[in-house]
Amino acid sequence: MAKKPTQLEQWAISKKIVALRREGKRQDEAVAIAFDMWRRNSLPIPPTPEQIRKQQQERMKQWKRNK
């Protein structure tokens, strides 16, 4: 069974399709390219709010250690 994109991945795929359409690609080409990029893990996916919070906490810990 094929893997389904998460909600965040769906958003990134949609944004990539829009960007490709602005570059002059046809709709079907843009969709194929965006999903192929997602399948190959070359589509940039923004971090989730939880990941951002964890990164901020780690930076704060490092900052406090170096203070």
Secondary structure as GFF3:
##gff-version 3
##sequence-region A 1 67
A	DSSP	alpha_helix	7	22	.	.	.	ID=ss1
A	DSSP	alpha_helix	27	39	.	.	.	ID=ss2
A	DSSP	alpha_helix	49	66	.	.	.	ID=ss3
###
